[in-house]
Amino acid sequence: MSKPNVVFLCVHNAGRSQMALGFFETIAGDRATAWSGGSAPKDAVNPVAVEVMAEKGIDIAGRTPQRWTVEGLREADVIVTMGCGDECPFIPGKRYLDWPLDDPAGLPADAVRPIRDEIERRVRALVAELLPD
């Protein structure tokens, strides 16, 4: 069986999708592959997202927001969308999960921590489903 391939999408690829990718890579390890993208990527990852992820021991500081590609999405087994609405791509035949999460852009760390924690909860559930022991 091949490794599951998951894609995390949000508009700016600077907060939610980057945090989800950080958690997924940490939890799944080399048992699965993942990447993240956005429809209108920012120039840098949200520094508050970097800060709150560091509190969990996960370093996303060196990441660069990127645009999703149709080719990359075609390779995915699961596409997780986070607040991109109509800007999210649709690839027929792919499994989609929509995680309606607040955008951490412009929020202080105290407001981003609950978003981070909900992302962690959802990523843990997804990894448990895709990679049962």
C-alpha positions in Angstrom: 0.0 0.0 0.0 1.3 3.5 -0.8 1.6 6.3 1.7 -1.4 8.5 2.0 -0.9 11.9 0.5 -2.8 14.8 2.2 -3.0 18.5 1.1 -4.0 21.3 3.4 -5.4 24.4 1.7 -6.3 27.9 2.9 -6.3 31.2 1.1 -3.0 32.7 2.1 -1.1 29.5 3.1 0.4 31.4 6.0 -1.5 30.2 9.0 -4.0 27.4 9.3 -2.7 25.2 6.5 0.9 25.7 7.7 0.0 24.7 11.2 -1.9 21.7 9.9 1.1 20.6 7.8 3.4 21.0 10.8 1.2 18.8 13.0 0.6 16.3 10.2 4.3 15.8 9.5 5.1 15.6 13.2 2.4 13.1 14.0 2.5 10.9 10.8 6.2 11.0 10.4 7.4 9.2 7.3 4.2 7.0 7.1 2.5 9.6 5.0 3.2 12.6 2.8 1.6 16.1 2.9 2.0 19.6 1.6 0.1 22.8 1.9 -0.9 25.6 -0.5 -3.1 28.7 -0.9 -5.1 30.4 -3.6 -3.4 33.8 -2.8 -0.2 33.0 -0.8 1.3 35.7 1.4 5.0 36.4 1.4 5.7 34.8 4.7 4.2 32.5 7.3 2.2 34.4 10.0 4.7 35.1 12.8 2.1 34.4 15.5 1.4 31.0 13.9 5.2 30.3 14.1 5.2 31.4 17.8 2.3 29.2 18.9 3.5 26.2 17.0 7.0 26.6 18.6 5.1 26.3 22.0 4.2 22.8 20.8 7.8 22.1 19.8 7.1 22.4 16.0 9.2 24.7 13.9 7.3 26.2 10.9 9.5 29.3 10.7 11.4 28.3 7.6 8.4 27.5 5.5 7.3 29.7 2.6 3.7 30.1 1.5 3.0 28.6 -1.9 0.2 28.4 -4.4 -1.6 25.1 -4.8 -1.3 23.4 -8.2 -3.8 21.3 -10.0 -1.1 18.7 -10.6 -0.3 18.5 -6.9 -4.0 18.2 -6.0 -4.4 15.3 -8.5 -1.8 13.4 -6.5 -3.6 13.8 -3.2 -5.7 11.2 -1.5 -7.3 13.8 0.9 -7.7 17.5 0.3 -8.4 19.5 3.5 -9.8 23.0 3.0 -9.8 25.6 5.7 -11.8 28.7 5.0 -11.1 29.2 1.3 -14.7 28.9 0.2 -15.1 29.3 -3.5 -11.4 29.9 -4.0 -10.7 26.3 -3.1 -10.2 24.1 -6.1 -12.4 21.1 -6.9 -10.9 18.0 -8.4 -13.5 15.4 -9.2 -13.0 12.0 -7.5 -11.0 13.4 -4.6 -11.9 13.1 -1.0 -12.5 16.5 0.6 -12.7 17.6 4.2 -13.7 21.1 5.0 -12.5 22.4 8.3 -14.2 25.7 9.0 -11.6 27.4 11.2 -11.1 31.1 12.0 -8.3 32.8 10.1 -5.5 33.6 12.5 -4.3 36.6 10.4 -4.0 39.7 12.6 -4.9 37.9 15.8 -2.8 37.8 19.0 -1.3 34.6 20.3 -4.0 34.1 22.9 -6.6 34.1 20.1 -4.5 31.8 17.8 -3.9 29.1 20.4 -7.5 27.8 20.3 -7.3 27.6 16.5 -4.0 25.8 16.7 -5.4 23.4 19.3 -8.4 22.6 17.1 -6.2 22.0 14.1 -4.1 19.6 16.2 -7.2 17.7 17.3 -8.4 17.4 13.7 -5.0 16.4 12.4 -4.7 13.7 15.1 -8.1 12.3 14.1 -7.2 12.3 10.4 -3.8 10.6 11.0 -5.5 8.0 13.2 -8.0 7.3 10.4 -5.5 7.2 7.6 -2.8 5.3 9.6 -4.5 2.9 12.0 -2.1 1.0 14.2 
